[in-house]
Amino acid sequence: MFDSLSDRLGGVFDKLRGRGALKEQDVRDAMREVRIALLEADVALPVVRRFVDQVTEKAVGQSVLRSVTPGQQVVKIVNDALVEMLGGDTTPELDLNAAPPVVIMMVGLQGSGKTTSTAKIAKLLKEKHGKKAMMASLDVNRPAAQEQLKVLGEQVDVATLPIIPGQQPTEIATRALQAAKLQAIDVLLLDTAGRLHVDQQLMDEMKAVAAISNPRETLLVVDSLTGQDAVNVAQSFSGEVDLTGVVLTRMDGDARGGAALSMRAVTGKPIKFAGIGEKADAIEVFHPGRVAGRILGMGDIVSMVEKAAETVKVEDAEALAKRMEQGKFDMNDLRMQLRQMQNMGGLGMLAGMMPGMKKAKAAMAASNMDDKVLVRMDAIIGSMTPKERANPALLNAKRKIRVANGSGTQVQDINKLIKMHQEMSKAMKQIKKMGGLKGLAAMFGKGGLDAAMPGLGGPGAGGLPGMGGGGQPDLSKFLKK
């Protein structure tokens, strides 16, 4: 979403970093470009003015202009201001500290992704917080709205209130509360009706439901692709309903990002969740600091580690670590690594979380690389026999032709994969010679793998042959199609 803005800001700050000393006019010129970039990103004008004034006031101070690295100091000031604009240092959380059932009321316009977001949050509460949740649809206007929530409930394995035709929203809310109490439900999510536009009937209905259910959280769901209109909708709702937070949907889209950057400043309400895809688990807690880091090209290593923890099975990681210590690494191990990368969101998602992400994405684009590379590599390994996967040395010319035909690739693609595997196998043997992972840690103390082999444990220079500087295969040399 923030690609265009990130590119513009990156260009501005690259100019500042390239200068040894900064004059006040240099900073003001840079802030003028930042102002234009934010306006082009569809950020609300009052928010832009406040942001630029705040940053300029701090950046033209003598402590910055006379510092050893003034360019970096300005970037830090902009980063801090961005974090504040997005909601501050603290990550907003749902307030569930009340006697069950805790009611969460979902509000918003029709088509904003409210029903889908309801199911996503219910799944999140169940799997990450161990809460017993129930969902109830109060939308009696949109055709099949209640049936949609029922189907989503089955998909995420969360109970939904049985549908009784003809009941009105207030009646459904009353019945949902009674059912939640009887079934010892921890959290009850009420999916209210939406309209194509803000009107008094919509507001009156939400107020009536709120009076009955007494929600602990009232979350406004807005579509980030609607830009400034999303901000206007949020402003309208916040003036009528006691909102506690915002859910931004379609944050994975190609919008200019103005809605996300303006929402907190305009409504005064924190962004609590961000929808990042269509799947039931494609929602994440909104972290202002991490989003600011992505915008400024600093990456989001914390989110990447969390994503890995969610997708990588402990037993698989332990098995691979054991084989690494033994100096073993066959095609089955490589295939497992490739699939883990796919589960984490693919190359694009990983590049977006890494420091210098713009350069990483640019390199991928120049090499015509996308997530299909991982699929093709998986197909090649899948076309091998079990013996060939365990011992790639068996792959002679005749076998390579068979594998290429079976995977829809060419023999040269098979050779590239084998070469990459050989380089990674050499890396495993080097680790074994140094006494395995424990030996490395003991040899280099607190530096661990980073000290032993720069680049293997994090974003740095070099790295082991074929490891691409970050412990993953160097895919830039593979299948440039």
Secondary structure, DSSP 8 states (H G I E B T S, - for coil): --HHHHHHHHHHHHHHHT-SS--HHHHHHHHHHHHHHHHHTT--HHHHHHHHHHHHHHHTSHHHHTSS-HHHHHHHHHHHHHHHHHT-SS-------SSSSEEEEEE--TTSSHHHHHHHHHHHHHHHH---EEEEE---SSTTHHHHHHHHHHHHT-EE----TT--HHHHHHHHHHHHHHTT-SEEEEE----SS--HHHHHHHHHHHHHH--SEEEEEEEGGGTHHHHHHHHHHHTTS---EEEEE-TTS---SHHHHHHHHHH---EEEEE-SSSTT-EEE--HHHHHHHHTT---HHHHHHHHHHHS-HHHHHHHHHHHHTT---HHHHHHHHHHHHHTTHHHHHHHHSTTHHHHHHHHHHTT--THHHHHHHHHHHTS-HHHHH-GGG--HHHHHHHHHHHT--HHHHHHHHHHHHHHHHHHHHHHHTTHHHHHHHHHGGGHHHHHSTTTSSS-S--STTSTTTTS--GGGS---
